[in-house]
Amino acid sequence: MNLIRFIVFAFFLGCTSTPPLKVWNAYDETAELEANQDHPIQRMRYKRIQSQHSDRNYLFQPFVKELASFTSEEYEKLKPLILEQNIPTIQGHISQGNLTYEALTLFYLYRIYTYEMNRDTYLNALISLNPNVLKEARLCDRNRTEKVHNSLFGMPLLIKDNIDVTPMATTAGAEVFKANYPKKDAFIIQKIRQEGGLILGKLNLSEWAYYFCQGCPVGNSALGGQTLNPYGRRQFETGGSSSGSGVAVAANYAVAALGSETSGSILSPSGKNSVVGLKPTIGAVSRSGIVPISSSLDTAGPMAKNVIDAIILYNTIIGKDVTDSLSYESEPINLPRDFSQLLKGKRLGVIRDFEDDSLMKIAVSKLKEAGAEVFTIDPPSITLTSFRTLLDVDMAEDLPLYIQKFAGNEVKVKNVADIVSYNQQDSLLHLPYGQEIFERVATTIVTKSEFEEEKMKMMDEAISYFSIPMYQHQLDAILSIDNRSAGFAAMAHYPALGVPMGYSTVGEPQNLTLIAPSKKENLLFELAAGFEYVCPSRKAPKLYP
């Protein structure tokens, strides 16, 4: 099959009048796999890195002519205008005539092509590219206005591949969903397109949002392969489940990305890849058209290189969706003007377990210098013992509902049990790490209504985990690290926002995570913008200049 694909692709390229592109050939990865077998993190002892289901050559077929004619000189000329720049700056370059939306989009396509077709630099960040994106970018150039300074208009974005985006499939990383061409765009994608935002492509993820196999590598999926961290390929974890979102933003593959989180799936890859990531209050962002784990806890959220871009993306995707029972009309965030005063007088609590972390110590010092008061707090001891059961119960009912309402006609499975049976037809190919979680979900007999009382009890406990110390010290927000408090924030429906705070002695990124009560996104963005101003920590990965 791979030989046939190679011949077809080579013939396709040969028929063009432009120079042929590189052709990707799957290689023997045995040595790389063996080199990771003594990795100190058990789940980084990979069984597979390359996808055995998809051929990355097909990613670039719609763009052969444009990529072949786009020179490295043009690429280098555009770099200073785009790399690590925020949306207002890029929009400024376009309004000044130094850049076009088409050139911006082609720059990102060329960058993705350059790194993802190189055996030494590929990250397995993407599953698909939007074949219409250059045409849509040209349309933005024709319709450009002057009122787009803080807008997503013409900005290329990448989307986690559990969010419905036409005309691409929504796969959740699973082979059984390879032909899931959704009936329409997810509500949040409709919002982005109404703003004029460009969908560049779909991103790899931990298969089924990392609720599929027990103890398997984060960032692994059958269709996308194993995502790799640009700060240390095969050295550092990518975080999950929005692994491709974190990796792609870190490597400057797009202006920003959308991720999704049930518990830690935005916060974790944001921290591991030195990007800003927000897990909003449940209901601030619609979940319609997103492959679910739990309708009780799921949310989408922005992931970006800086706080300003995260705010702009968040402001675009919020809005009440009548088809989402938890959706509400959320207030947009005002972009800060005087960053130097944002932390003054704020009362923050650092969880005692994290206060001795070396990067947290630096962060706390910077916060205090900027006028914040920081207290050490001891949250009550809470275990959330039924958390896993909640996810099992929700997924057993929510995934079939997604298939029924949103999935394309080519999807033949109806529920989790059907997917388990399908995968068992070729377990080596479809599930190299097993499907233990799906097998458990398939046998779940407890219903949502039967579990409702226990769920509400857990929510009350999770709220008290934060509210008790916040009341004791009259705090505005609580400080954590990466996704270490994600389960409590998820269960409490508290928003959480990660912002880069530095790198370990071996170069691994780490985020400061800010947590506040429900519907306090504005406060979190103020705190994050203030911290980013006094402690600018993000650095682009050296291997991806």
Residue pairs with C-beta under 8 A, 6 or more apart in sequence:
2 26
2 55
5 55
5 57
5 58
6 23
6 25
6 57
9 23
9 55
9 57
9 58
9 61
10 20
10 23
12 61
12 64
13 20
13 21
13 23
13 64
14 20
16 64
16 65
16 68
18 64
18 65
18 68
18 69
19 68
20 68
21 60
21 64
21 67
21 68
21 113
21 117
22 113
22 117
23 57
24 55
24 56
24 57
24 117
26 50
27 50
27 119
29 48
29 49
29 50
32 46
32 49
32 234
33 46
33 47
33 48
33 49
35 234
36 44
36 45
36 46
36 234
37 45
38 45
39 45
39 234
41 237
42 215
43 215
43 216
43 217
43 218
43 237
44 217
44 234
44 237
46 217
46 220
46 226
46 234
47 432
47 433
48 220
48 225
48 226
48 432
49 124
49 225
49 226
49 228
49 234
50 124
50 225
50 226
51 124
51 221
51 222
51 223
51 224
51 225
52 222
52 429
53 175
53 178
53 222
53 223
53 429
54 127
54 223
54 224
54 225
56 116
56 117
56 122
59 112
59 113
59 116
59 126
59 128
59 129
59 201
60 67
60 109
60 113
60 117
60 129
62 129
62 131
63 109
63 113
63 129
63 134
66 106
66 109
66 134
67 106
67 109
67 110
67 113
70 106
70 110
74 103
75 107
75 110
75 111
75 114
78 99
78 103
78 104
78 107
81 90
81 93
81 98
81 99
82 90
82 99
82 104
82 107
82 108
82 252
83 252
83 540
84 252
84 305
84 538
84 540
85 93
86 305
86 306
86 308
86 309
87 150
87 151
87 152
87 155
87 255
87 256
87 308
87 309
87 312
88 149
88 150
88 308
90 99
90 104
90 155
90 255
91 148
91 149
91 150
91 151
91 153
91 154
91 155
92 149
93 99
94 100
94 101
94 104
94 144
94 154
95 144
95 146
95 148
95 149
100 137
100 141
101 137
101 138
101 140
101 141
101 144
101 154
101 198
102 134
102 137
102 138
102 140
102 141
104 137
104 154
104 155
104 156
105 133
105 134
105 137
105 156
105 198
105 200
106 134
106 137
108 156
108 200
108 253
108 254
109 129
109 133
109 134
109 200
111 252
111 253
112 125
112 126
112 129
112 201
112 253
114 121
115 121
115 122
115 123
115 251
115 544
116 122
116 123
116 124
116 125
116 126
121 233
121 543
121 544
122 228
123 227
123 228
123 229
123 230
123 233
123 247
123 248
123 251
124 204
124 219
124 224
124 225
124 226
124 227
124 228
124 244
125 203
125 204
125 227
125 244
125 247
125 248
125 251
125 253
126 158
126 201
126 202
126 203
126 204
126 224
126 244
126 248
126 253
127 161
127 171
127 173
127 201
127 202
127 203
127 204
127 221
127 223
127 224
127 244
128 161
128 168
128 169
128 201
128 202
129 200
129 201
129 202
130 136
130 165
130 167
130 168
130 198
130 199
130 200
130 201
131 167
132 167
133 156
133 198
133 199
133 200
133 201
136 198
137 154
137 156
137 198
140 153
140 154
140 196
140 198
141 154
143 196
144 153
144 154
145 153
148 154
148 196
150 312
150 335
151 195
151 196
151 312
152 192
152 195
152 196
152 197
152 312
152 313
152 316
153 195
153 196
153 197
154 196
154 197
154 198
155 197
155 198
155 255
155 256
156 198
156 199
156 200
156 254
156 255
157 192
157 197
157 198
157 199
157 200
157 254
157 255
157 256
157 257
157 258
157 313
158 199
158 200
158 201
158 202
158 203
158 244
158 245
158 248
158 249
158 253
158 254
158 256
158 257
158 258
159 165
159 189
159 199
159 201
159 202
159 203
159 257
159 258
160 202
160 203
160 205
160 242
160 244
160 245
160 257
160 258
160 259
160 260
160 300
161 170
161 171
161 172
161 173
161 202
161 203
161 204
161 205
161 224
161 244
162 170
162 172
162 173
162 205
162 209
162 260
162 290
162 291
163 170
163 186
163 188
163 189
163 258
163 260
163 289
163 290
163 291
163 300
164 170
164 182
164 184
164 185
164 186
164 189
164 289
164 290
164 406
165 182
165 185
165 186
165 189
165 199
165 202
166 181
166 182
166 184
166 185
167 181
168 181
168 201
168 202
169 177
169 178
169 179
169 180
169 181
169 182
169 202
169 408
170 177
170 180
170 181
170 182
170 202
170 291
170 407
171 177
171 178
171 180
171 202
171 221
171 223
172 205
172 207
172 208
172 209
172 221
172 291
173 204
173 205
173 206
173 207
173 208
173 221
173 222
173 223
173 224
174 207
174 208
174 212
174 221
174 222
174 223
174 419
174 430
175 222
175 223
175 423
175 429
175 430
176 411
176 413
176 419
176 422
176 423
176 430
177 291
177 407
177 411
178 223
179 408
179 410
179 411
180 407
180 408
180 410
180 411
181 408
181 410
182 289
182 406
182 407
182 408
183 406
183 407
183 408
184 190
184 289
184 406
185 193
185 289
186 286
186 288
186 289
186 290
186 406
187 286
187 288
187 289
187 319
187 321
187 323
187 324
188 258
188 285
188 286
188 289
188 290
188 300
188 317
189 199
189 289
191 316
191 317
191 318
191 319
192 199
192 316
192 317
193 199
195 316
197 316
200 253
200 254
203 242
203 244
203 245
203 248
203 257
204 219
204 221
204 223
204 224
204 225
204 227
204 243
204 244
204 247
205 219
205 221
205 224
205 240
205 241
205 242
205 243
205 244
205 245
206 212
206 218
206 219
206 220
206 221
206 240
206 241
206 243
206 265
207 213
207 220
207 221
207 222
208 291
208 293
208 438
209 241
209 260
209 262
209 265
209 291
209 293
210 218
210 240
210 241
210 265
211 241
211 262
211 293
211 391
211 395
211 437
211 441
212 431
212 435
212 437
212 438
213 431
213 433
213 434
213 435
213 436
213 437
213 438
214 434
214 436
214 437
215 433
216 433
216 434
217 226
217 237
217 433
218 237
218 238
218 239
218 240
218 241
218 243
218 268
219 226
219 227
219 228
219 237
219 238
219 239
219 240
219 241
219 243
219 244
219 247
219 269
220 226
220 227
220 433
222 429
222 430
222 431
224 244
227 238
227 243
227 244
227 247
228 234
228 238
228 247
229 235
229 236
229 237
229 238
229 247
229 250
229 272
229 273
230 247
230 250
230 251
230 273
230 541
230 543
230 544
231 250
231 273
231 274
231 503
231 507
231 508
231 509
231 541
232 506
232 507
232 508
233 543
236 272
236 508
236 509
237 272
238 246
238 247
238 269
238 272
238 273
239 246
239 268
239 269
239 270
239 271
239 272
239 273
239 482
239 483
240 265
240 268
240 269
241 260
241 265
241 268
241 269
242 257
242 259
242 260
242 261
242 265
242 266
242 268
242 269
242 270
242 277
242 303
243 269
244 257
245 257
245 258
245 259
245 266
245 269
245 303
246 257
246 259
246 269
246 270
246 272
246 273
246 275
246 277
246 303
247 269
247 273
248 254
248 257
249 256
249 257
249 273
249 275
249 303
249 304
249 305
250 273
250 274
250 275
250 305
250 540
250 541
250 544
251 541
251 544
252 305
252 540
252 544
255 304
255 309
256 302
256 303
256 304
256 305
256 309
256 310
256 313
257 302
257 303
257 304
258 300
258 301
258 302
258 303
258 313
258 317
259 265
259 266
259 269
259 270
259 277
259 300
259 301
259 302
259 303
260 266
260 290
260 298
260 299
260 300
260 301
261 267
261 279
261 298
261 299
261 300
261 301
261 486
261 490
262 293
262 294
262 297
262 298
262 391
262 490
263 297
263 387
263 483
263 486
263 487
263 490
263 491
264 483
264 486
264 487
264 490
266 277
266 278
266 279
266 301
266 303
266 498
267 277
267 279
267 482
267 483
267 486
267 496
267 498
267 511
267 513
268 482
268 483
268 486
269 275
269 277
269 303
270 276
270 277
270 303
270 482
270 498
270 511
271 277
271 481
271 482
271 483
271 498
271 509
271 510
271 511
271 513
272 482
272 508
272 509
273 509
274 500
274 503
274 509
274 511
274 537
274 538
274 539
275 303
275 304
275 305
275 500
275 538
276 302
276 303
276 304
276 305
276 306
276 307
276 309
276 310
276 497
276 498
276 499
276 500
276 528
276 532
277 301
277 302
277 303
277 304
277 310
277 497
277 498
277 511
278 301
278 302
278 303
278 310
278 314
278 495
278 496
278 497
278 498
278 521
278 524
278 525
279 299
279 301
279 486
279 489
279 490
279 495
279 496
279 497
280 299
280 300
280 301
280 314
280 318
280 330
280 495
280 521
281 299
281 330
281 493
281 494
281 495
281 518
281 519
281 520
281 521
282 296
282 297
282 298
282 299
282 326
282 493
283 299
283 324
283 326
283 327
283 328
283 493
284 299
284 318
284 328
284 330
284 495
284 519
284 521
285 299
285 300
285 301
285 314
285 317
285 318
285 330
286 300
286 317
286 319
286 321
286 323
286 324
286 327
287 295
287 298
287 299
287 300
287 324
287 326
287 327
288 321
288 323
288 324
288 406
289 406
290 298
290 300
290 402
291 399
291 402
292 298
292 394
292 395
292 398
292 399
292 401
292 402
293 391
293 394
293 395
293 398
294 390
294 391
294 394
294 395
294 398
295 325
295 326
295 394
295 398
296 390
296 394
296 455
297 390
297 391
297 394
297 490
297 491
300 317
301 314
302 309
302 310
302 313
302 314
302 317
303 310
304 310
304 313
305 538
306 532
306 538
307 499
307 525
307 528
307 529
307 532
308 335
308 529
310 497
310 525
310 528
311 333
311 335
311 525
311 529
312 335
314 333
314 521
314 525
315 332
315 333
318 330
318 332
319 329
319 330
320 327
320 328
320 329
321 327
330 519
330 521
331 522
333 521
333 522
333 525
334 522
336 342
336 525
336 526
336 529
336 530
339 529
339 530
339 532
339 533
340 370
340 533
340 534
341 371
341 530
342 370
342 526
342 527
342 529
342 530
342 533
343 367
343 370
343 371
343 372
343 527
343 530
343 531
343 534
344 370
344 371
344 372
345 371
345 372
345 373
346 367
346 371
346 372
346 373
346 476
346 477
346 527
346 530
347 372
347 373
347 375
347 473
347 474
347 475
347 476
348 367
348 372
348 373
348 374
348 375
348 475
348 476
348 477
348 478
348 479
348 527
349 374
349 375
349 376
349 377
349 469
349 470
349 473
349 475
349 477
349 478
349 479
350 360
350 364
350 374
350 375
350 376
350 377
350 478
350 479
351 377
351 378
351 379
351 478
351 479
351 480
351 485
352 376
352 377
352 378
353 484
354 360
354 479
354 480
354 481
354 484
355 361
355 364
355 376
357 481
359 481
359 501
359 502
359 503
359 504
359 510
359 512
360 479
360 481
360 501
360 512
362 501
362 502
362 535
363 479
363 501
363 502
363 512
363 531
363 535
364 374
364 479
366 531
366 534
366 535
367 374
367 531
367 534
368 374
369 534
370 530
370 531
370 534
374 479
375 473
375 475
377 469
377 472
377 473
377 475
377 478
378 469
379 465
379 466
379 468
379 469
379 488
380 464
380 465
380 468
382 461
382 462
382 464
382 465
382 488
384 458
384 461
384 462
384 487
384 488
384 491
386 451
386 454
386 455
386 458
387 458
387 487
387 491
389 446
389 451
389 454
390 451
390 454
390 455
390 458
392 440
392 441
392 444
392 446
393 444
393 446
393 447
393 448
393 451
394 448
395 416
395 441
396 415
396 416
396 441
396 442
396 444
397 447
397 448
399 415
399 416
400 414
400 415
400 416
403 411
403 413
403 414
403 415
404 414
412 418
413 419
413 422
415 442
416 438
416 441
416 442
417 442
419 438
420 435
420 438
420 439
420 442
422 430
423 430
423 431
423 435
423 438
427 434
458 491
459 491
459 492
459 493
461 491
462 487
462 488
462 489
462 490
462 491
462 492
463 492
463 494
465 488
465 492
466 478
466 488
466 489
466 492
466 494
466 515
466 517
467 517
469 475
469 478
470 478
470 517
476 516
476 523
476 527
477 514
477 515
477 516
477 520
477 523
477 524
477 527
478 485
478 514
478 515
478 516
479 512
479 513
479 514
479 515
480 496
480 513
480 514
480 515
481 510
481 511
481 512
481 513
482 498
482 510
482 511
482 513
483 513
484 513
485 496
485 513
485 515
486 496
488 494
489 495
489 496
489 515
492 518
493 518
494 515
494 516
494 517
494 518
495 515
495 516
495 518
495 519
495 520
495 521
495 524
496 513
496 514
496 515
496 524
497 513
497 514
497 521
497 524
497 525
497 527
497 528
498 511
498 512
498 513
498 514
499 511
499 512
499 514
499 528
499 531
499 532
500 509
500 510
500 511
500 512
500 532
500 537
500 538
501 510
501 511
501 512
501 531
501 535
501 537
502 509
502 510
502 537
503 509
503 510
503 537
503 539
504 510
512 531
514 524
514 527
514 528
514 531
515 524
516 523
516 524
